[in-house]
Every structure is written in structure tokens, then in C-alpha cells.
Amino acid sequence: MLYRIVTLIGALVFVAALFALIWFFCKKFLEHHGVKDQVSDRATVLAIWTFAGIAIGLLFAVVGAFVLGPWAFYRTLRGHDVSISDGAAVWWGFGIVVLSLGLTGASFLAFLMLVGAY
């Protein structure tokens, strides 16, 4: 029972870490493309919608996260007037999703091995 509680708490921490990674990468993306005012607020909006796309995509199938996450990133980015082509925006969104999910997944797997659940 203790392992279940530790694993559940660890999973919640890693969900928060996933959002934090998405926010960080969105902020770096906006800074890289010359956005200067309200970068944190814009990164938060971009991260929320990207995270929502990933979450909904994970409900349908794991691959759905890699479709809906970049799509949500692209659709939200269109409202921020960042000068970037549509294709590049989708690929940037895909990269952010893959990197964030990869880092979080690998860290969670290491956590599960550490507590002996895997």
C-alpha cells in the first residue's frame, strides 16, 4: 500500500514537472523569436493549451498527444502574432511535446525503478 501512495504522489509531481517543462520550452521559444513583452504570461497561455492538447491526446491514444499537442501549440501561437511560418510552428510544437514528454517519461521510469515499482 505504501508503494501505491508513493507512486501516486510521484505521478502527481511528474505531471506538474511536465507542465513546468512545457512552460519553460514555450518561454524559450518565444524569447528565441523576439517576443519581449509579457513573455511569462504568453508562455503560460501557450503551455496551458499545449498541455491540454497532450492530455486529451493521451486519453484517445498515446500517439494522440503527439498530434493534438503540437496542433494546440500552433493554434495558440497564431493568436500571439509571432512571425513564424505555419509549418515551422507545428514542428516547434512537436519538438516541445516530444522533449517534454521524453524527459518526464524517462524521469518517471527512473523514479519507479528507485522505489522498486518497476
PASEBA-1860 file (N, C-alpha, C; in nm, 3 decimals):
! residues 118
1> MLYRIVTL> 0.082/-0.119/0.000/0.000/0.000/0.000/0.086/0.126/0.000 ~ 0.197/0.121/0.072/0.285/0.238/0.078/0.341/0.271/-0.060 ~ 0.377/0.166/-0.137/0.429/0.190/-0.271/0.325/0.258/-0.360 ~ 0.200/0.222/-0.343/0.094/0.284/-0.423/0.081/0.432/-0.391 ~ 0.088/0.465/-0.264/0.077/0.606/-0.224/0.197/0.684/-0.275 ~ 0.317/0.628/-0.258/0.439/0.695/-0.305/0.434/0.712/-0.457 ~ 0.387/0.610/-0.527/0.379/0.616/-0.673/0.276/0.720/-0.717 ~ 0.163/0.726/-0.649/0.060/0.825/-0.682/0.111/0.968/-0.660
9> IGALVFVA> 0.176/0.990/-0.547/0.232/1.123/-0.519/0.341/1.156/-0.621 ~ 0.425/1.058/-0.652/0.528/1.079/-0.753/0.469/1.111/-0.889 ~ 0.361/1.043/-0.925/0.296/1.070/-1.054/0.242/1.212/-1.059 ~ 0.183/1.260/-0.951/0.133/1.398/-0.947/0.246/1.500/-0.958 ~ 0.358/1.469/-0.894/0.475/1.557/-0.904/0.525/1.561/-1.048 ~ 0.524/1.446/-1.115/0.572/1.443/-1.253/0.475/1.508/-1.351 ~ 0.346/1.509/-1.320/0.252/1.585/-1.403/0.282/1.734/-1.391 ~ 0.308/1.780/-1.270/0.347/1.919/-1.250/0.479/1.949/-1.320
17> ALFALIWF> 0.572/1.854/-1.316/0.701/1.873/-1.383/0.683/1.880/-1.535 ~ 0.590/1.799/-1.588/0.563/1.804/-1.732/0.512/1.942/-1.771 ~ 0.419/1.998/-1.694/0.370/2.131/-1.725/0.482/2.234/-1.714 ~ 0.566/2.221/-1.612/0.677/2.316/-1.595/0.774/2.309/-1.713 ~ 0.802/2.189/-1.762/0.890/2.175/-1.879/0.827/2.238/-2.003 ~ 0.700/2.213/-2.024/0.632/2.272/-2.140/0.636/2.424/-2.129 ~ 0.609/2.478/-2.011/0.613/2.624/-1.992/0.752/2.679/-2.020 ~ 0.854/2.611/-1.968/0.992/2.656/-1.989/1.028/2.658/-2.137
25> FCKKFLEH> 0.995/2.550/-2.208/1.027/2.543/-2.350/0.946/2.644/-2.431 ~ 0.822/2.669/-2.392/0.742/2.771/-2.461/0.801/2.910/-2.438 ~ 0.847/2.936/-2.317/0.908/3.065/-2.287/1.036/3.084/-2.369 ~ 1.119/2.981/-2.374/1.242/2.989/-2.453/1.210/3.007/-2.602 ~ 1.105/2.941/-2.650/1.063/2.957/-2.789/1.025/3.101/-2.818 ~ 0.944/3.160/-2.730/0.900/3.298/-2.751/1.018/3.394/-2.745 ~ 1.108/3.374/-2.651/1.227/3.460/-2.642/1.314/3.445/-2.766 ~ 1.326/3.324/-2.816/1.406/3.297/-2.935/1.349/3.369/-3.057
33> HGVKDQVS> 1.219/3.385/-3.060/1.154/3.450/-3.174/1.126/3.598/-3.151 ~ 1.190/3.658/-3.054/1.188/3.802/-3.037/1.070/3.860/-2.961 ~ 0.993/3.780/-2.893/0.883/3.833/-2.813/0.942/3.893/-2.686 ~ 0.910/4.019/-2.660/0.972/4.089/-2.548/0.872/4.122/-2.436 ~ 0.749/4.159/-2.470/0.656/4.199/-2.364/0.564/4.084/-2.324 ~ 0.542/4.073/-2.194/0.456/3.970/-2.134/0.495/3.828/-2.174 ~ 0.624/3.799/-2.173/0.672/3.668/-2.215/0.620/3.559/-2.122 ~ 0.623/3.581/-1.992/0.577/3.479/-1.898/0.427/3.451/-1.915
41> DRATVLAI> 0.348/3.556/-1.931/0.204/3.537/-1.950/0.174/3.465/-2.080 ~ 0.241/3.505/-2.185/0.221/3.439/-2.314/0.266/3.293/-2.310 ~ 0.378/3.268/-2.242/0.427/3.131/-2.229/0.329/3.047/-2.148 ~ 0.266/3.107/-2.047/0.168/3.035/-1.967/0.047/2.995/-2.051 ~ -0.004/3.088/-2.130/-0.119/3.056/-2.216/-0.081/2.948/-2.317 ~ 0.035/2.962/-2.377/0.082/2.863/-2.475/0.101/2.726/-2.409 ~ 0.156/2.724/-2.289/0.179/2.598/-2.218/0.048/2.533/-2.174 ~ -0.048/2.613/-2.131/-0.176/2.557/-2.087/-0.245/2.485/-2.202
49> WTFAGIAI> -0.251/2.550/-2.318/-0.319/2.488/-2.431/-0.241/2.369/-2.487 ~ -0.109/2.378/-2.486/-0.029/2.264/-2.531/-0.046/2.146/-2.435 ~ -0.044/2.174/-2.306/-0.064/2.069/-2.206/-0.203/2.008/-2.220 ~ -0.304/2.091/-2.244/-0.440/2.039/-2.263/-0.446/1.950/-2.387 ~ -0.380/1.990/-2.494/-0.377/1.906/-2.615/-0.310/1.773/-2.589 ~ -0.202/1.774/-2.513/-0.133/1.649/-2.479/-0.224/1.562/-2.395 ~ -0.289/1.621/-2.295/-0.374/1.543/-2.204/-0.491/1.480/-2.279 ~ -0.556/1.555/-2.364/-0.668/1.500/-2.441/-0.617/1.395/-2.538
57> GLLFAVVG> -0.503/1.420/-2.599/-0.445/1.322/-2.690/-0.408/1.192/-2.621 ~ -0.363/1.200/-2.496/-0.330/1.079/-2.422/-0.454/0.997/-2.387 ~ -0.568/1.063/-2.375/-0.692/0.989/-2.347/-0.733/0.901/-2.464 ~ -0.715/0.950/-2.585/-0.756/0.872/-2.703/-0.656/0.762/-2.736 ~ -0.533/0.797/-2.742/-0.425/0.701/-2.767/-0.297/0.777/-2.740 ~ -0.193/0.706/-2.712/-0.066/0.772/-2.680/-0.021/0.861/-2.795 ~ -0.039/0.816/-2.918/0.003/0.896/-3.033/-0.080/1.022/-3.048 ~ -0.199/1.025/-2.990/-0.282/1.145/-2.997/-0.216/1.266/-2.933
65> AFVLGPWA> -0.132/1.241/-2.832/-0.061/1.351/-2.766/0.036/1.418/-2.862 ~ 0.092/1.340/-2.954/0.188/1.395/-3.049/0.120/1.461/-3.168 ~ -0.012/1.451/-3.175/-0.089/1.520/-3.279/-0.158/1.642/-3.219 ~ -0.233/1.621/-3.111/-0.310/1.730/-3.052/-0.223/1.831/-2.978 ~ -0.112/1.788/-2.919/-0.022/1.881/-2.850/0.037/1.984/-2.945 ~ 0.102/1.942/-3.054/0.154/2.041/-3.150/0.044/2.123/-3.216 ~ -0.072/2.063/-3.240/-0.182/2.138/-3.300/-0.229/2.248/-3.206 ~ -0.241/2.217/-3.076/-0.281/2.318/-2.978/-0.175/2.428/-2.967
73> FYRTLRGH> -0.049/2.389/-2.973/0.060/2.488/-2.971/0.048/2.582/-3.091 ~ 0.029/2.523/-3.209/0.017/2.602/-3.331/-0.103/2.697/-3.325 ~ -0.219/2.647/-3.285/-0.341/2.729/-3.282/-0.327/2.843/-3.182 ~ -0.266/2.817/-3.067/-0.247/2.921/-2.967/-0.143/3.022/-3.013 ~ -0.040/2.974/-3.079/0.066/3.062/-3.127/0.014/3.161/-3.231 ~ -0.083/3.121/-3.312/-0.141/3.210/-3.413/-0.199/3.335/-3.349 ~ -0.246/3.327/-3.226/-0.303/3.442/-3.157/-0.201/3.534/-3.093 ~ -0.074/3.497/-3.096/0.030/3.577/-3.032/0.112/3.660/-3.130
81> DVSISDGA> 0.077/3.659/-3.255/0.146/3.740/-3.358/0.297/3.720/-3.361 ~ 0.339/3.595/-3.356/0.481/3.564/-3.370/0.507/3.536/-3.517 ~ 0.609/3.600/-3.570/0.636/3.585/-3.713/0.711/3.455/-3.738 ~ 0.635/3.352/-3.770/0.689/3.219/-3.798/0.591/3.151/-3.893 ~ 0.644/3.070/-3.981/0.557/3.002/-4.077/0.473/2.895/-4.006 ~ 0.365/2.856/-4.071/0.275/2.757/-4.011/0.347/2.623/-3.989 ~ 0.423/2.580/-4.089/0.494/2.453/-4.078/0.596/2.455/-3.966 ~ 0.670/2.564/-3.956/0.771/2.575/-3.850/0.705/2.577/-3.713
89> AVWWGFGI> 0.589/2.641/-3.701/0.518/2.645/-3.573/0.475/2.505/-3.531 ~ 0.426/2.427/-3.626/0.385/2.289/-3.594/0.507/2.207/-3.552 ~ 0.618/2.220/-3.624/0.738/2.143/-3.589/0.796/2.186/-3.455 ~ 0.794/2.316/-3.425/0.838/2.362/-3.294/0.749/2.303/-3.186 ~ 0.618/2.302/-3.208/0.525/2.243/-3.112/0.551/2.095/-3.093 ~ 0.578/2.024/-3.203/0.609/1.882/-3.195/0.736/1.859/-3.115 ~ 0.837/1.942/-3.138/0.962/1.929/-3.064/0.944/1.953/-2.916 ~ 0.865/2.054/-2.881/0.839/2.083/-2.740/0.766/1.967/-2.675
97> VVLSLGLT> 0.668/1.911/-2.744/0.591/1.799/-2.689/0.680/1.676/-2.672 ~ 0.758/1.643/-2.773/0.844/1.524/-2.766/0.948/1.538/-2.656 ~ 1.013/1.654/-2.649/1.117/1.675/-2.549/1.058/1.673/-2.408 ~ 0.946/1.739/-2.388/0.884/1.743/-2.255/0.837/1.606/-2.211 ~ 0.766/1.535/-2.299/0.719/1.401/-2.265/0.834/1.303/-2.247 ~ 0.937/1.316/-2.329/1.053/1.227/-2.317/1.126/1.245/-2.185 ~ 1.153/1.369/-2.148/1.222/1.395/-2.021/1.138/1.351/-1.902 ~ 1.009/1.382/-1.905/0.921/1.344/-1.794/0.905/1.192/-1.786
105> GASFLAFL> 0.887/1.128/-1.900/0.872/0.982/-1.901/0.996/0.911/-1.852 ~ 1.111/0.954/-1.897/1.236/0.892/-1.852/1.258/0.915/-1.702 ~ 1.227/1.034/-1.655/1.242/1.063/-1.512/1.145/0.980/-1.429 ~ 1.020/0.964/-1.478/0.922/0.886/-1.404/0.962/0.738/-1.402 ~ 1.015/0.688/-1.511/1.062/0.549/-1.514/1.176/0.530/-1.414 ~ 1.267/0.626/-1.407/1.375/0.618/-1.309/1.319/0.623/-1.167 ~ 1.217/0.705/-1.146/1.152/0.712/-1.015/1.090/0.578/-0.977 ~ 1.021/0.516/-1.073/0.959/0.386/-1.046/1.063/0.280/-1.014
113> MLVGAY> 1.176/0.285/-1.083/1.285/0.191/-1.053/1.343/0.218/-0.914 ~ 1.353/0.345/-0.878/1.408/0.383/-0.748/1.323/0.332/-0.634 ~ 1.191/0.337/-0.648/1.104/0.291/-0.539/1.074/0.142/-0.549 ~ 1.124/0.078/-0.653/1.107/-0.066/-0.667/0.974/-0.109/-0.726 ~ 0.905/-0.017/-0.792/0.775/-0.049/-0.851/0.789/-0.099/-0.993 ~ 0.907/-0.091/-1.049/0.928/-0.137/-1.185/1.052/-0.219/-1.193
END
